[in-house]
Amino acid sequence: MRIHRRTLLALALATGLTAPAMAVAQAEDIKIGVLATFEGAFTVLGEDGERGALTALDEVGGMAAGNKIVVVRGSSDASPDSAIRAARKLVEQDGVKILVGPLSGDEGIAVKDYAKTQPGVTFINGSSAAQDTTLRDPAENFFRFSTDGAQWMAGLGTYAYNEKGYKNVAVVAEDYSFPYTQVFGFMAEFCKAGGKVPSKSWVPIGNKDYSSVIAAIPDDVDAVYVALGGADAVNFLTQFQQSGGEAPLIGGSITVDQTVLTSKGRLRDVLIGTPAAGPTADTNDTPEWNAFVEAYKKQEGAFPSPSLFAHAYYIGMKAALLALEETGGKLDDDGANFRKVLSSLSFETPTGKVSLDKNRNAIADIYLTEVTEGPDGNLLNKLIKVVPQVNQTLGIDEAEFLALGAVSRENPSCP
Amino acid sequence: MNADVARDPATPARNLLARIGTGHFVLAALLLAYPLVSSDFFLTQIGGYSLIFGMLALSLSLLAGYGGMVSLAQISFAGVAGYTVAIFGENNSNILGFGWPWWLVMPLALFFAATSSALIGWVSVRTEGIYTIMITLAVATAAFYFVRQNYTLFNGFPGYTGLRAPIVFGVNFRDPVPFYYMCLVAATLSYAAVLYAARSTFGLTLQAIRDNPRRMRAIGFDVTAHKVVAWFYAGLIAGLAGVLLVWFNGRISPGTINVAAAINVLIIAVIGGLKHPIGPFIGALMVVLMQTFAIDIVGAERFNTLIGVFFLAIVFFSPDGILGLWGQLRQRLAQEDLRSRQ
C-alpha cells in the first residue's frame, strides 16, 4: 500500500514537473511568439501566415545577432477571446519578449488592448488589418508593418469609377472590423470620385445561404463590391452566379486571392476581369518578389504563390529580425531600445519599401490588380498598377481623416 | 449519493469537522497555499480559469448528475450574466454601459442568469434525455447567433471590451492573487452549496425524480416545479461563473458563448465525472492544462488531435471520468492491501 502511494506521488510529481519544463528554452536563445489561427475557420490562412514567418527566419538561418531564434506558437480561432488567451500564454508563461501576430481584425484590436498591460513586451502585428488597431488609441508597444485594410484598397475606388465606369455599386461584406475597414478604404475614394453606394449588406462570417442577400442587391447597380473571405467568398460567388447575377464584381483584398481563385466550380466566368487591390499581386515580376516566392515555396505545404497572410507575417517577422540584428539581440532593457529601432526601421521588402508612421503603422506600396487567366489556365491577379507609399490616412490630412469617424456598418455612407 | 442517503440519518451527532471530511481540509489548504508556489500565469490562466470553468461544468453536473437533465446551454446563461455586466456596468466599447456599481450589477447579472435558466428549464423539463440536449443545444446556438447579429444591445461580433473586476476596499481584484482568491471563494461556495443541496430534502427529492418521475408524481410531488428550481440554482452557479469569466477575459464577445464553448463545458463535466461535485473541477483542470500546453507538446498542426485522443482515452477507460478512474484505483489498492495481509 505504502509503495503504491509513493509511486503515485512520484508519478504525479514527475508529470507536473516535466510539463512546464518542456516549454523552457535555453537562456541565450531569443524566443519569438507566433500567434496565428491554427484552429477554426481560418486555419488554412493561419498556417500560411506561419509559413511566411518561417520564411523570414530561414532567410537568416534562424539566427539574429548570433543568437538562436526559438519560435513558440500560439493558436487562436479568430475570436478575440482566444487570441487574448493565446497571447497571455505566450507572454506570461513562455516568456516571449517579442510576439508576432495575430491574424484577424478584431483579434488585432484585442491584442492591442492587451499590449497596453504588458509594456515590456513588443507586439508586432501579423496580418490583422482593422483600422483602429493603430489609428485610434494605439498601444506604444504595438507595431504594424503590414498596413491596414483601408490602405489595401488604395487606388481601387478611383479605378472602378474612372476606368471601369461604375457609378452605382452595391456592397456585400462580412460583418466585422476588417471588412468595415476595407469598405471604408474603397468608399473613401469611390464616393469622392462621385460614385454612389445605394445598398450595403453585412453578412455574418460562415454564412451559407446568400439568396436573401443576392435578392436585396438593387437591379440598377453597375457592379457589386464583395469583401468576403475564404469559404464565404466561394459560397457567395457560386450562388451569385447560379442565381443569374449579371453585375460585374469588385473584390476586396482576400475575396479574389489564391484561396478563392483556385477553388473548383464555375466561378471563372464571374471572376475574370474583377478588379481588386491589396498588399501583393500574383504577377508581380520584380526580382525581390520572385526571390520571396521561391523562398516561401521551400516551406512545407506551401501554396503556388504566397497569400497575403504569408506576406504579412513575413514582413512582421523580418522587421523583428532586422531590429534584433541592429540591437545585437539585446532585450534586457524591457525591449525599449529594440522598440526604438523598430519605430525608425525602414527596409526593402519583396513588395517595396516599408516604414512606420507615428502611430507605428506601416507606409507601403499597394497593388491594384485584375483577375485574368494565366498561361496555364489558372486564374491570377494581374498587376495593373502600383500605388506607391500609401499611408494610413490614404493621403488625406490626418485631422480631416479622423473627422471621417471610426469605421462601422454605417460609416462611410454615400447612397 | 446513495451512500450519503444511508449514512446521514444514522449519524446526526457527528461533529462539523468529521462532516466536512479530512479530504476537504487537505484540498482547501492546498488551494489556499497555491499562490505561494505558482507564477501569475498559473494562478490566473490555469488556476482561476479552471475554477471558473469548473463552476460552469458544476452547474451542468448539478442538472445532469442529480436531475438527469443534460444541458448544453449553461454557457449561454453565463453569457447572460456576462452581457449584463457589460451593459449595466462599465465598458469601453462606447455602447450602453450604464456604469452601475459592481454590487448592483453582480446580483442583477446572477438574477438574469438564474431566471433565464429557469425559463429555459421550464420549457425543456417537458422533454427527456436526448430531447433536452437538443433543446438546450438549440438555445445555445440561437443565443450565439442572436448576440452576434444584434448590434443595438450586444454590439455584434466584437462584443464588449474593457470589463474589469472591481476595486473593493482597496483590494484590486484585477490582480492575479485577489482574482484567484475571488474565484476560489466563488467556486467553494458553489461546491458547498451543491454538496449541501444534494443531501437536503430538495436534493433527495430531485434525485428521486431523476430515478422515477412517475412514482414521485403519484406520491404527490410537483415534478416540474422541482426540476425548474434545479434549473434556477444551476443558472445561479453558471451566472456567477459568467461574471468571473468576463472579469477574467476583460471582455465578452459571441466567441465566448459559441457552440464550441458549450461543448467544452460538457466535455469538462464528462471528463471529470458526474458522480460528485468535485468532478467538474478536476475535469476543468485537466482540460485547461491540455488546451494550454498541448501545442507545446505536438506543435501547431495536430494539437487538437492530441486533446481529442486524451479525452477519448479517459472516456474509454473510465465511463465515469477521472472520478471513476480514482474509484477503480482505490478499489484495486484496497484489494491488494487485503491480499498482502493474508
Interface residues (C-beta under 8 A of the other chain):
Chain A: M1 H4 A19 M22 A23 A36 F38 E39 E47 E50 V72 R73 G74 S75 D77 S79 P80 D81 S82 I84 R85 R88 K89 E92 Q93 D94 D106 I109 A110 D113 D175 Y176 S177 P204 I205 R409
Chain B: S39 D40 F41 F42 Q45 Y145 R148 Q149 Y151 G156 F157 P158 G159 T161 G162 N249 G250 R251 S253 P254 G255 T256 N258 A260 L289 T292 F293 I295 D296 I297 G299 A300 E301 F303 N304 L333 E336 D337 S340
